[in-house]
Amino acid sequence: MIPTDTDGDSQCDLNDLDDDGDSWSDAKEAMCGTDPVDSESVPDDLDGDMECDEWDDDADGDDLPNDWELERGFNPMDPNDFIACHGEASYCLRTYDDFTFAESHNSFSTPEDGIMGGINHLTGLRSQWEGGIRAFMLDPYHQSEFNSEKEDVVFCHAPSLPNTPPCLFGSVDAFAWLRSLNSLHNNSSGDVVSLLIQNYAVPGEHLEYLLNETGILERAYIHELGSPWPSLGDMSLSGTDVLIFIQMEYEDNFTKLLPAWRHTWDTPYGESSQEEMTCDLGRGDSNQPVWHMNNWLNSDFGFADPIKASQVNAYDTLLQRALLCWETVGNRPTFVGVDYWEQGEVTNVTITLNKMSHWSDDVPGHP
């Protein structure tokens, strides 16, 4: 008797794992309900990953699970119907505290914004946004006691000098700056923005007015202390894709302005040498999973130092510090804050970190 060899590969069907030679194993065809001895009968496989759609958790191959898509109104059988967060669909599944954002310190303090001295960066908001910065440290002030209404709030960085006005080196129109941020955010999809506001110089009503007038406040996510953080995808889809952290608590309750040092914590900042940098607690509650890794050095006069920034923002240096702090703390840094973001590669470091699920993973190649 001549053994049956359906696909003519000189292997009898009895010993052939794929009788009909259609690249689907007999076992998989049986599981998927197709005929293992008919090469025209093959499982439906929308994304071509050799997992039949019936058993494929991500049938369309868009990196979003079928159930997740169905629950949020997406078609799990359409690879063009999806959401991406920070450039990757899979990041939409990550919770806010399990993602690392590049953060600019005194984001507005740039020549492009009209600041004349004591700058923190060379380029303004648009360049920062296009470069991948999604977290911004902001300092609201009233320029003087004679311009102290809610409409008079500006951004400036007060020098640590006695008897000097807060906006000695110039100020930035806070309303225009935040409207530009809101516009950039509107033109993106699936990005989450965070603000860390040094607010001790303005009343809560004035800060809330500024944020409301510029369209930021309506997007604010309200986090209940101690509750789990949501996914980036759910924050984006719900329209609550901005986190507003304030450094000084107000007596009145502004529910969308989250007290930073209750909900987050940070490392010390403004050291004068790289050797002084640690992963220790600076301010806040170190039990919180959301935290800032401050990564800038000051000059001897207390200003941002571009030469030192180029050293501590260098790719390998910054990446190794972030991994060390991740290991030490037990949670990835949520924010990596820098001066002179153009010097070095802070955004490439965060790209690498976000490709890792644990500090001990193999480090991906340089972006």
N, C-alpha and C positions, 0 to 999 in steps of 0.2 A: 504493500500500500504506500503510495506517495504522500508524504505529509502535506497538510494544507499550509500554503504560504501565500496569504492574501495579497501582500504588497510586493511579492517577488524579490525580497531582499536576501534570499537564501537562508532565511531563518524561519523554522516552522512556527506557526501561530502559537503552538503550545508553549514555546520558549521565547516568543517575541513579545516584548512589552508594549509594542505599538503595532498591532496586527495589520492595520490598513495603511500604515506609513503616512499618516496625515499630521505627524509631529505631536499629536495628543496621545498620551499613554492610554492604554485600555482602562486602567483604573480610573483615570480622570474622566474619560468618556462615560464610564458607568456612573460615576458620581454626578456628572452633568446631564445625563439622560440622552446621550447620543450613541449611535451604533458604532462600536469599535472595529467592525469589519466592513465599514462603508466609508471610503475616503471622502465622499461627498457630504457625509453627515458629521459636522464638526460643531463644537459648542460655540455659542455666542460669546464673543470676547471683544468688547468695544475698545478697550485700551491696548489690546495686543500684548498683554503681560502673561499669557498662557494660564490665566485663571478665568474660568467661565464666569460670566456676569452673575449667574445665580449664586455663586459662592464667593464672589469678589467683594470685599468690604468697600472698595473704591472702584466701582465699575467703570467710571469714565476716566480714571487715572489723573484726576486733577489735584491729588494730594489731600482731598477732603472726603472723609468717610460718608458713605451713602446716607446713613441715619442722620448725621450732622447736617447734611445738605437738605434732607427732607424736612427736618424740624425747623429750618430757617428759610424755607421757600425756594431753594435751589433745585434744579433738576439733576439728580445723580447720574443720569444717562446722557448728559450733555457736557462735554469737556469745556465748552465755551461759556457755560453758566456757572460762575464761581466767583469768589472774592479772594484777593491777595492782600496780605498784611505785610507792610514793610518789604514789599517785593516778592514775597513767597506765600503761596496759599497755605502751606503747612504751618507757618507762623501764626495763622489765625486761630489755631488750636491751642497756642501757648498762652498761659496766664500772664497777666501784667508783671507779676513778680518773678516770672521765669523768662525774662527777655532783658537784653542789655541795650540801653540807649546811649548814644553819644550826646554829651551835654556841653554847652558853651557857658563859661563863667562870665558874668556881666556881658551878656550877649550883644547888647546895644552899644557897647563902648568901643566904637570903631571910627576910623577916619571917614568911612563912607556914611556914617550916621552924623557926622559933624562934630565929633569929639576931638578936641585939639591936643590933649595931653593925657597921660596916664591911661592909654588905651589897653584893651585886653585882647583885641583881635585886629587883623588887618582888613577884613572884609565883613560886610553887613549881612542882614538877614537873608536876602535872596541867595547869596553864595553859600551861607551856612546851610540853608534848607536844601539847596541843590547838591551840596556835598554830603548830606545824610544826617545832619544834626536834627534831633527831634525833641530835645529837652533844653530849656532855656532858663538861665538865672537872671532875674530882673530886679532892679532897685527903683521903686517909685518914690518920688519926692515932690514937694512943692518948691518951686525955685526960690521963693522968698516969703517972708511974712506978709508981704503985700499982694502976693498971688497965691492965695491959699484956699481957693474954692475947689469944688470937686472937678470943675472943668479945667483946672490948672495943673493937674498931675502930669509930671514929666518923668523920664528915666534919666538918671545920672548916677555916677559912682562917687560918693563923697570921699575925699582924700582924708587920710588919718593924720590931719594936721590941725593944730589948735587954732581957734578963732578964724576959720575959713568957711565960706559958704559951701553948701553941699554940692552945688553945680559949678565949682570953680573952673573946670576944664570944658564946660559946655553941657548942654542937655539935649535930649531927644524927645520929640513929640510922641508921647506914649500912646496916644489914640491912633495916630497914623501907623506907628510901628505894629501895634496889635491888629489893626485892620489888615495890614499887609500879611501878617502871620495867618490870620483867618482866611484870607484869600488864597494863599499858598496851600493851606490845609484843605480848602474846598476843592482845589484842583488836583488833589491826590486821592487815592482810594485805599482805605484800610490802614492808614497810618494813625498812630496814637501819639499825641503831643503832651508833654509835661512841662509845667512852669514851677519854678521854685522862686518865690517872691520874698525879698527882704523888705518887709512891710512896716517896720517900726516907725517910719516917718509920716505915714498918712493914716487917717481914720478909716475904719472898715467901710463906712458908707461911701467914701471917695473911691476906694479900691473897687468896691462892688460896682459903682457907677461906671468906672473906666472899663471894667471887664464886660459889663452889660452893653454899653454903648458900642463896643467893638465886635460884638457877636461871639465873644469867647465864653461868657458865662452860661449861655444856653446849652453849650456842649459839655459842660462840666460833669464829671462822674462823681457821685456822692458815695464815698466809701464808709461803711459802718466799721468802726474800729473792732478788730478781732475777726471779722468775717473774711472768707476766702476772696481773693482777687479774681475778677472775671477774665475770660479769654480776650485777647486782642480783637478777635473776630466779632464777638458779641458786643464789645464796646463800640466798635465801628458801626455795626449794623443798627445799634440802638441810638446812634447819634450822640452818645456820651463818650466822646473820644478825646477829651482833654482832662488832665488832672491838674488841679491848682493847689499847690502846697504853699502855705504862708509860714514864715519863720516865727512870727510873734502872734500869740493868740489874742483875740479881741474879747472884751467882756461880753459883748453881744454875740449871739450865735449866728454866724453866717455859714449855713450848712454846706455850701459849695466851695467854701474856702477851708481846706483841710489843714489843721495844725501840723506842720511838717514833722515836728519832733515827737508827736504822738504816733503818727502813721509811718514814719521812716526814721532813719538815722544816717549819720555821715561819719567819715574819717576826718582826722585833723587836716587843716589846710593852711596854705601860705607859708610852709616851711622855707628855709633858706637853702637847704641842700637836699639832694636826693637821698642821702643816708638817713635823714631825719624822717622820711616818709614811713608810715606804718599802716596797718590794717585795723588799728585800734578804734574804739568808739570816740568820736569827737562830741557830737550832740545827738540827742534823741534816745530812742528806745531800741537797743540792740536785739531785742526779741522779735522785732518786725522784720519780715523778709524783704521789704523794699528798702534799698539803701544806696547812698551816694559814695562812690570812691573818688574823693577829690584828688586831683593829680596836677597841681600847679605849684610852682615855687615863686616866691617874691624876691625882688631885688633888695639891696640893703636899705632902700628908701621906702619899701613897702608896696612898690608897684609891680605889675606883671612884667616878667623878664623874658623877652623873645629868645634869647640864647639858651636860657635854662629850659624854656618850653620845648625847644627843638631837641633837647637831650631827653627829657622825661616823656615826651610824646612820640619818640622814635618807636617804630613798630615792635621790634623785639623787646625793648625795655618796657614799654607799656603793656604788651601782652603778658610778659612774665610776671609783672606786678599784679595784673588783674587775675591771673591764674593762681598766684600765691594767696591773694586775698580771698578768692573764691574757696580755695581749700581751707584757709584759716577760719573764715566765717561760717562756711557750710552752705551758703547760698551765693549764687552768682551776683556780681554787682549789677544793680538795676541801672545805675547811671555811672558813666565815666566822664567826670567833669574836667575840662581843661581850659587853660588860657592859650591864645594863639593857636586855634584849632588847625590853622593852615600849616603850622610847623609840625612835622611828624605825620602820623597816620591814625588818628583816633577812630575815624569811621571804619577804616579797614580792620582795626583791632576788634571793634564791636561786631563786624561781619563775621570774623573768625570765631569769636566767642559764641555768637548765636547759632553757629553750625555745630556747636558742641552741647551735649546734654549734661555733661559732668566734667569737672576740672581734670579728671584723670583720663579722659578720652584722648585718642590720638589727635594731635593738633592738625587741622586741615592746612593745605597749602596756602601760601600768601595770596590774598585776593588780587 
